[in-house]
Structures are given as structure tokens and as C-alpha cells.
Amino acid sequence: MMNERSQRLLKTLIERYIADGSPVGSKTLSMVSGLDLSSASIRNMLAELEEMGLIVSPHTSAGRVPTVKGYRLFVDHLLTIQPLEEVAVRELQSGLRPDSPQRIVAAASSLLSDLTHFAERGDDAAALRCGFSPDRVFAPVRAAGVDDSGDAGRRRAKPPVGDGA
């Protein structure tokens, strides 16, 4: 397993990549990671993460982007899930009326888009599919690198249980 500094660096890289949609360079990581390391030290750590198959460089002079393996580690071990605020819970409950399967899926998709700001809405938006079960929400994650077909893949998020700890 990776040490804490490498985990923090990978988490920062993925969060920046999701936010900006551009490869993330060592200079940016040295400024935003909170690690007191030089760009050269960060480049060495990035090389190790690349050897582990967690990140890649799209071309020689670019920063790094996460791989599927890197995203999996991020989702399974590094992602911090915050409990929903009471207002959001009430909005979800009032918006999801099970009068017809089509309406509940449309309402759930719209609410998920509003709450996460990940899924696009409107006429230009690609068709995205979400699924629900009692303890999980299966939601698409839009990020740079979505292929021409609009396939963003699926990501699973397990909601926190109890007090969120």
C-alpha cells in the first residue's frame, strides 16, 4: 500500500483533474497539495504512482491524469463523503414521488444533477443512466476524457451509515 504522502498526492491530483479537466502538473500539485515538497520531489512521487498504474501522462510534457485503477483506489479508499444537509434530504424526499417509474427516474436524475453538479441537464446533455438500490446510488461521473460516444462509465457511491463516521 502507498504511504500517506502518496495517497494525499493522488487524492489531490484526482480532485484537481475532476475540477479542471486538464492534466495536473507537479508545480500545481506542490502549490495545492499542502505537502511541503519541491516540484522535483513531487515528480519522483508521480513517477512511482505511474509505475503503480494509478496515473498516466497523456504526452511527454503534460501533467498526469488518473487511470481507471487510480479512480478505483480514490473511490474505494480516498474519497471523503459528506452527509447530506437536512435541506437536501427534504428536497430529495419531496422530489421523489413514486407515482410512475419514468417520473421517479427523471426526478432522481434531475435532483442528482442539482446536488452533485456532475451530470449535465438540458437539450445538449448526453443521456445518462442512474440506478438506485436501498443502500447505493449508481451514478455517472462526467470528467474530461469522456469518449466521443458520451460514455462516462459508471461509478458506485455507498452512502454513509449512522453518524457518517
C-alpha positions in Angstrom: 0.0 0.0 0.0 1.1 3.6 -0.6 2.3 5.9 2.2 0.2 8.8 3.4 2.0 11.4 1.3 1.5 9.4 -1.9 -2.2 9.0 -1.0 -2.6 12.7 -0.4 -0.8 13.5 -3.7 -3.0 11.1 -5.6 -6.2 12.4 -4.0 -5.2 16.0 -4.8 -4.3 15.1 -8.4 -7.7 13.4 -9.0 -9.7 16.1 -7.3 -7.9 18.8 -9.4 -8.4 16.7 -12.6 -12.1 16.3 -11.9 -12.4 20.1 -11.2 -10.3 21.4 -14.1 -10.5 18.6 -16.7 -6.8 19.1 -17.5 -3.7 17.1 -16.8 -2.2 18.1 -13.5 1.5 19.1 -13.2 4.0 18.9 -10.4 4.1 22.7 -9.9 0.3 22.8 -9.4 0.5 19.8 -7.0 3.3 21.4 -5.0 1.1 24.5 -4.5 -2.2 22.9 -3.7 -1.4 19.6 -2.1 -0.4 21.0 1.3 2.7 18.8 1.2 5.9 20.8 1.8 7.8 19.3 -1.1 9.6 20.7 -4.1 8.3 20.1 -7.7 11.2 17.7 -8.2 10.2 15.6 -5.2 6.6 15.6 -6.4 7.7 14.5 -9.9 9.5 11.5 -8.2 6.4 10.6 -6.3 4.3 10.9 -9.5 6.7 8.6 -11.3 6.1 6.0 -8.5 2.3 6.4 -8.9 2.7 6.0 -12.6 4.7 2.8 -12.1 1.9 1.5 -9.9 -0.6 2.1 -12.8 -2.6 4.8 -10.9 -1.8 7.8 -13.2 -0.5 8.4 -16.8 0.9 11.2 -18.7 -1.1 11.9 -21.9 2.1 13.1 -23.6 5.7 13.9 -22.8 5.4 17.5 -21.4 1.9 17.1 -20.0 0.9 16.7 -16.4 -0.7 13.5 -15.2 -4.2 12.1 -15.3 -5.7 9.3 -13.3 -6.2 5.8 -14.7 -9.2 3.6 -14.1 -7.1 1.9 -11.4 -6.3 5.3 -9.9 -10.0 6.3 -9.8 -10.9 2.9 -8.2 -8.4 3.5 -5.4 -9.7 7.1 -5.0 -13.4 6.0 -4.8 -12.7 3.0 -2.5 -10.2 4.5 -0.1 -9.5 8.2 -0.5 -12.9 9.8 -1.3 -14.4 11.7 1.6 -18.2 11.5 1.6 -20.0 14.2 3.4 -23.5 13.6 4.8 -26.3 15.5 3.1 -27.6 18.6 4.7 -31.2 18.4 6.1 -32.4 20.8 3.3 -31.1 18.4 0.6 -32.7 15.4 2.3 -36.1 17.2 2.4 -35.6 18.2 -1.3 -34.9 14.6 -2.2 -37.8 13.3 -0.3 -40.3 15.8 -1.7 -39.0 15.4 -5.3 -39.1 11.6 -5.4 -42.8 10.6 -5.6 -43.1 7.0 -6.8 -46.2 7.6 -8.9 -44.6 6.2 -12.1 -41.2 4.7 -12.8 -40.5 7.2 -15.6 -41.2 10.2 -13.3 -39.2 8.9 -10.4 -36.1 8.3 -12.7 -36.5 11.7 -14.3 -36.9 13.4 -10.9 -33.9 11.4 -9.4 -31.7 12.3 -12.4 -32.6 16.0 -12.0 -32.1 16.0 -8.3 -28.8 14.2 -8.6 -27.6 16.6 -11.2 -28.6 19.6 -9.0 -26.9 18.2 -5.9 -23.7 16.9 -7.4 -23.2 19.4 -10.3 -21.8 16.4 -12.2 -24.5 15.4 -14.7 -25.4 17.9 -17.4 -29.0 18.9 -18.0 -30.8 20.4 -20.9 -31.2 19.8 -24.6 -27.4 19.4 -25.2 -26.9 17.0 -22.4 -25.9 13.4 -23.2 -28.3 10.7 -22.0 -27.1 9.5 -18.6 -28.3 6.5 -16.7 -28.6 6.2 -12.9 -29.6 3.3 -10.8 -30.8 3.0 -7.2 -30.9 0.3 -4.6 -31.7 0.7 -0.8 -28.1 1.3 0.1 -26.4 2.5 -3.1 -26.7 5.1 -5.8 -25.2 4.2 -9.1 -24.4 7.5 -10.9 -22.4 8.6 -13.9 -19.4 10.7 -13.3 -18.7 13.3 -16.0 -15.0 14.1 -16.4 -12.6 15.1 -19.1 -11.8 12.3 -21.3 -15.3 11.1 -22.0 -15.2 9.4 -25.3 -17.0 10.6 -28.5 -19.9 8.3 -27.7 -20.5 10.3 -24.5 -19.8 7.2 -22.4 -18.7 8.4 -19.0 -18.9 4.9 -17.4 -20.5 4.2 -14.0 -19.3 4.9 -10.5 -20.8 3.5 -7.3 -21.1 5.5 -4.2 -22.1 3.9 -0.9 -23.8 6.4 1.4 -22.6 6.8 4.9 -24.3 4.8 7.6 -25.2 6.2 11.0 -23.4 9.3 12.1 -21.3 9.4 8.9 -18.2 8.1 10.7 
